[in-house]
Amino acid sequence: MARAFVALGANIGRPELQLRRALEMLSMLPDTWLVKASPFYASAPVGYAEQPDFVNAVAELDTALSPQALIEALFAIEALLGRTRAFKNAPRVLDLDLLLYDQLRLDTPDLILPHPRMHLRAFVLVPLADLDPDVMVPGFGQAAALLPTVRDQALHRLP
């Protein structure tokens, strides 16, 4: 079994409901168990700013799926919940990113592990540290130790 962390985000439609649905679908993947999910957070968009704020979370999974099979399953969940890719950083009904897969480092056309910008984003690091502050981000260090580098990014924990 591998330990994987998946970032979830949405900012159009009903974002909190869509994240809950995505978590349910993650728990139903074959040979995969949803260990736990972080609280939900609201965050400002990154890149293209003319869009609503996002709702974000991170899920921890135990999985026997390969990294490639897992990313394909994430893309399938996005599609089932209505994700379209209009342009880079566009508003979206759901975004699922594979952040970590054990301590694997991987760089293929379809998948880079660890996720290449995760260490720069409060909306990823804060919920990740909620789940496991000691988890190592290969090449960068412990999640909790990276939090001071993103403290200037506004993030609001939702009730």
Steps between C-alpha positions, in 0.01 A plus 500: 500500500614851422413813692374775271376853556254665263413871489137588431374837383188657348367850447190480281171323553473380860868460597455346846250247370727416206794440732284271717391307189861471386600365843223240476623400155860479622383262774346274233808463282613138466778391736492844662394618845426856602694530826389854583427841354603842621259777590385718212666837440410804290781654296545766235563379144859476376594601146174614343352727771163590340312208652338397831703383798575129525406242757798269559584187697747212499420129523730226625466165324644153539506346155627204306447692175811609316563875479390497135181306576423734788543817293279351229236425765523860622447630146199268465346634823553857377325416173210323672441808715506732198857630476590673177838652416421828325840664564782493754383595851138529382212480748415138563237276646772267632876473496679191633879500519719211608742668741700213645524128442716361781835673452506434127661751268365476149515722192298379202291691244184404694615518861760677713551391861511665737258750349730772365339803671361347818774648718400850383127482578339560840178340375697175462749515788260602776249217445786257436658597832158458666510135393867434571735784597797264478437377146805563285475684171794351307758767429340756732458354851217451747163652422485686833848647447386646166202687648692820585587542131131538408373695802435809284238312294145555626323182602181465703389175667134433432263383774 
